[in-house]
C-alpha cells in the first residue's frame, strides 16, 4: 500500500489524530541568504568611497560650471557593478536553498517516523521541489537587484541635493553612511522573509504529497508575532497570534495565506495525520 492509500484508509477509520512537530526556518538559513547580499553592499560601499564620493566632492566644486559628468559616470558605473555582482551570486543562493531543502526533508521524515513509525524516504517523492527552488532563486535575485538599484537611485538623488545645497564633505559622508545602513536593514528583512517563505513552501509540498489535508497553525510565541497583545505589533491584522493552535485546510487558506506566505511571517504548518 502506498502512503496516499494508507492516509485515505487512516482517515476513514479515525483511530488517532497526530500533529507533527513544527519545522521552522533556521537562523543559519537566513544567514546563508543574507551573507551574499551583505557582501554586495560592502563592495558597493567600497566603490562609493573610491569613486562616487570623490566625484561628488569634485562635482560640488564644479557646480558653478554645470560640470556633473564625472559624478554621473560614477553613479552609472555603480549601478552596472551592482547588476553584474548580483548575477554572480545566483549559484551561491541556489546552494543555500538546496541545502535548506535537504534539511527540511530530513526533519520532515524524522517527524513522521517518530509519530507513526513510517520512513517516508522510501515511499514518497514530492513533486515540484526543483521548480520551487528555481523560483526562490529568481525571486531572491530580483529582490536583491531591486535593493541595490534602489541604493544607487537614493544615493544619486540625495547627493545631488546635497551638492545643490552646498553641504560640506562630512555631511555628504553621513548621507552615504545612512543610506547603506538602511540598505543593510532591508537586506536582513529580505533574507528573513525569503527563508520563511521557502520553508513554508517546503512544508506545504511535502505534506500535500503525503496526502495531508489539514495543518495546525504554529507561531513562534514571541514578541514579534503579529497580534501578540504584549508584543511589538499588538494591533496587527490579521492576527497570527489568534491562529496559534487552530486547524486549517490546505485547500482553504486564510485571507493572507498559509504559514510563511505573508510578508515576514515566521509561522509554520504542523501536519495533521489521522491513523
C-alpha positions as CSV (number, residue, x, y, z in Angstrom):
1,X,0.0,0.0,0.0
2,X,1.4,3.4,-0.9
3,X,1.5,6.3,1.5
4,X,-1.5,8.1,-0.1
5,X,-3.7,5.0,0.1
6,X,-2.6,4.5,3.7
7,X,-3.6,8.0,4.5
8,X,-7.0,7.6,2.9
9,X,-7.7,4.4,4.8
10,X,-6.4,6.0,8.0
11,X,-8.8,9.0,7.7
12,X,-11.9,6.7,7.3
13,X,-11.1,4.7,10.4
14,X,-10.5,7.9,12.5
15,X,-8.5,6.0,15.1
16,X,-5.9,8.5,16.2
17,X,-5.0,12.1,15.4
18,X,-1.4,13.2,15.5
19,X,0.0,16.6,14.9
20,X,3.7,16.6,13.7
21,X,6.2,18.8,15.4
22,X,6.8,22.2,13.6
23,X,9.6,22.6,11.1
24,X,10.5,26.3,11.1
25,X,13.2,28.0,9.1
26,X,16.6,28.4,10.8
27,X,18.8,31.3,11.7
28,X,21.6,29.6,9.8
29,X,19.4,29.6,6.6
30,X,18.7,33.3,7.0
31,X,22.4,33.9,7.4
32,X,23.2,31.9,4.3
33,X,20.8,34.1,2.3
34,X,22.0,37.3,3.8
35,X,25.7,36.8,3.5
36,X,25.9,37.3,-0.3
37,X,23.7,40.4,-0.1
38,X,25.9,41.9,2.6
39,X,29.0,41.2,0.6
40,X,27.3,43.1,-2.3
41,X,26.6,46.1,-0.1
42,X,30.1,46.1,1.2
43,X,31.5,46.1,-2.3
44,X,29.1,48.9,-3.3
45,X,30.2,50.9,-0.3
46,X,33.8,50.5,-1.3
47,X,33.1,51.7,-4.8
48,X,31.2,54.7,-3.4
49,X,34.2,55.6,-1.2
50,X,36.7,55.1,-4.0
51,X,34.8,56.7,-6.9
52,X,31.4,58.2,-6.1
53,X,32.5,60.3,-3.0
54,X,35.5,61.9,-4.8
55,X,33.2,62.5,-7.8
56,X,30.6,64.2,-5.6
57,X,33.2,66.3,-3.9
58,X,34.6,67.3,-7.3
59,X,31.1,68.0,-8.6
60,X,30.4,70.3,-5.7
61,X,33.4,72.3,-6.7
62,X,32.3,72.3,-10.4
63,X,28.6,73.2,-9.8
64,X,29.1,76.8,-11.0
65,X,30.3,75.4,-14.3
66,X,27.5,72.9,-14.6
67,X,30.0,70.1,-15.0
68,X,28.4,66.9,-13.4
69,X,29.6,64.4,-16.0
70,X,32.2,62.8,-13.6
71,X,29.5,62.3,-10.9
72,X,27.0,60.9,-13.4
73,X,29.6,58.4,-14.8
74,X,30.5,57.3,-11.3
75,X,26.8,56.6,-10.4
76,X,26.3,54.7,-13.7
77,X,29.3,52.6,-13.0
78,X,28.0,51.8,-9.5
79,X,24.6,50.6,-10.9
80,X,26.3,48.5,-13.6
81,X,28.7,47.0,-11.0
82,X,25.8,46.0,-8.7
83,X,23.9,44.4,-11.6
84,X,26.8,42.2,-12.5
85,X,27.6,41.3,-8.9
86,X,24.0,40.2,-8.2
87,X,24.1,37.9,-11.3
88,X,27.3,36.3,-9.9
89,X,25.5,35.4,-6.7
90,X,22.9,33.1,-8.2
91,X,24.8,29.9,-7.6
92,X,25.5,30.8,-4.0
93,X,21.8,31.3,-3.3
94,X,20.9,28.2,-5.2
95,X,23.3,26.2,-2.9
96,X,21.6,27.8,0.2
97,X,18.1,26.9,-1.0
98,X,19.2,23.4,-1.9
99,X,20.8,22.8,1.5
100,X,17.7,24.0,3.2
101,X,15.5,21.7,1.1
102,X,17.6,18.8,2.2
103,X,17.4,19.8,5.9
104,X,13.6,20.2,5.6
105,X,13.3,16.8,4.0
106,X,15.3,15.1,6.8
107,X,13.4,16.9,9.5
108,X,10.0,16.0,7.9
109,X,10.9,12.4,7.6
110,X,12.2,12.3,11.2
111,X,8.9,13.9,12.4
112,X,6.8,11.3,10.5
113,X,8.9,8.4,11.6
114,X,8.7,9.5,15.2
115,X,4.9,10.0,15.0
116,X,3.7,6.9,13.1
117,X,6.8,4.7,12.6
118,X,7.0,5.0,8.8
119,X,10.2,6.0,6.9
120,X,9.0,8.3,4.1
121,X,12.3,8.3,2.4
122,X,11.5,5.1,0.6
123,X,7.8,5.7,-0.1
124,X,7.2,9.3,-1.0
125,X,8.5,11.6,-3.7
126,X,7.3,15.2,-3.6
127,X,6.9,16.8,-7.0
128,X,7.7,20.5,-7.7
129,X,10.7,20.7,-5.4
130,X,13.1,21.7,-8.3
131,X,10.8,24.3,-9.7
132,X,10.2,25.7,-6.2
133,X,14.0,26.1,-5.7
134,X,14.3,27.8,-9.2
135,X,11.5,30.2,-8.3
136,X,13.0,31.0,-4.9
137,X,16.4,31.8,-6.5
138,X,14.8,34.1,-9.1
139,X,12.7,35.8,-6.5
140,X,15.8,36.4,-4.3
141,X,17.8,37.7,-7.2
142,X,15.0,40.1,-8.2
143,X,14.6,41.4,-4.6
144,X,18.3,42.0,-4.1
145,X,18.8,43.5,-7.5
146,X,15.9,45.9,-6.7
147,X,17.6,46.7,-3.3
148,X,21.0,47.5,-4.9
149,X,19.4,49.7,-7.7
150,X,17.3,51.5,-5.0
151,X,20.5,52.2,-3.1
152,X,22.1,53.7,-6.2
153,X,19.0,55.8,-7.0
154,X,18.6,57.1,-3.5
155,X,22.3,58.0,-3.3
156,X,22.2,59.8,-6.6
157,X,19.2,61.9,-5.6
158,X,20.4,62.7,-2.1
159,X,23.9,63.5,-3.2
160,X,22.7,65.8,-6.0
161,X,20.5,67.5,-3.4
162,X,23.5,67.8,-1.1
163,X,25.5,69.4,-3.9
164,X,22.9,72.0,-4.7
165,X,22.6,72.9,-1.0
166,X,26.3,73.2,-0.7
167,X,26.7,70.7,2.1
168,X,30.2,70.0,3.4
169,X,32.1,66.8,2.8
170,X,31.4,65.4,6.3
171,X,27.6,65.9,5.7
172,X,27.9,64.1,2.4
173,X,29.7,61.2,4.0
174,X,26.9,61.0,6.6
175,X,24.3,60.7,3.8
176,X,26.2,57.8,2.3
177,X,26.6,56.0,5.6
178,X,22.9,56.5,6.4
179,X,21.8,55.0,3.0
180,X,23.9,51.9,3.4
181,X,22.6,51.5,6.9
182,X,19.1,51.5,5.6
183,X,20.1,49.0,2.9
184,X,21.6,46.6,5.4
185,X,18.4,46.6,7.4
186,X,16.3,45.9,4.3
187,X,18.7,43.1,3.3
188,X,18.1,41.4,6.7
189,X,14.3,41.7,6.3
190,X,14.5,40.2,2.7
191,X,16.6,37.3,3.9
192,X,14.2,36.6,6.9
193,X,11.2,36.8,4.7
194,X,12.6,34.6,1.9
195,X,13.8,32.0,4.4
196,X,10.3,31.7,6.0
197,X,8.5,31.7,2.6
198,X,10.7,28.9,1.2
199,X,10.3,26.9,4.4
200,X,6.6,27.3,4.2
201,X,6.6,26.1,0.6
202,X,8.6,23.0,1.5
203,X,6.3,22.1,4.3
204,X,3.2,22.5,2.1
205,X,4.6,20.5,-0.8
206,X,5.7,17.6,1.4
207,X,2.5,17.5,3.4
208,X,0.3,17.5,0.4
209,X,2.4,14.9,-1.4
210,X,1.8,12.7,1.7
211,X,-1.9,13.3,1.4
212,X,-2.2,15.6,4.4
213,X,-5.2,17.9,4.0
214,X,-5.1,19.8,7.3
215,X,-2.4,21.5,9.5
216,X,-2.3,23.3,12.8
217,X,-1.0,26.9,12.8
218,X,2.1,27.3,14.9
219,X,3.6,30.6,15.8
220,X,7.0,31.5,17.3
221,X,5.2,32.5,20.5
222,X,7.4,35.6,20.9
223,X,7.1,39.4,20.8
224,X,7.4,39.6,17.1
225,X,4.3,37.5,16.3
226,X,1.6,39.6,14.6
227,X,-1.2,40.4,17.0
228,X,0.5,39.4,20.2
229,X,-1.1,41.7,22.7
230,X,2.1,42.1,24.7
231,X,4.4,42.1,21.7
232,X,5.7,44.6,19.2
233,X,2.7,44.5,16.9
234,X,-0.4,44.1,19.2
235,X,-2.8,45.7,16.7
236,X,-1.6,43.9,13.6
237,X,-4.4,42.4,11.5
238,X,-5.0,39.7,10.7
239,X,-3.6,38.4,13.9
240,X,-1.4,35.4,13.7
241,X,-1.3,35.2,17.5
242,X,-5.0,34.3,17.4
243,X,-4.3,31.5,15.0
244,X,-2.0,29.6,17.3
245,X,-3.1,26.0,17.7
246,X,-6.0,26.3,15.3
247,X,-6.6,23.9,12.4
248,X,-6.7,25.0,8.7
249,X,-7.1,23.2,5.4
250,X,-4.6,23.4,2.7
251,X,-7.4,23.8,0.2
252,X,-8.8,26.9,2.1
253,X,-6.0,29.3,3.1
254,X,-6.6,32.2,5.5
255,X,-7.1,35.6,4.0
256,X,-3.4,36.4,3.9
257,X,-2.1,33.0,3.0
258,X,-0.8,29.8,4.6
259,X,2.1,30.0,7.2
260,X,5.2,31.6,5.7
261,X,3.3,33.2,2.8
262,X,2.5,36.6,4.4
263,X,5.5,39.0,4.3
264,X,7.8,38.3,7.2
265,X,5.6,35.6,8.6
266,X,7.7,33.1,10.7
267,X,4.7,30.8,11.4
268,X,4.8,27.1,10.4
269,X,2.2,24.5,9.4
270,X,2.2,21.4,11.6
271,X,0.8,18.4,9.6
272,X,-2.2,16.7,10.9
273,X,-2.1,12.9,10.4
274,X,-5.1,10.7,11.3
275,X,-4.4,6.9,11.6
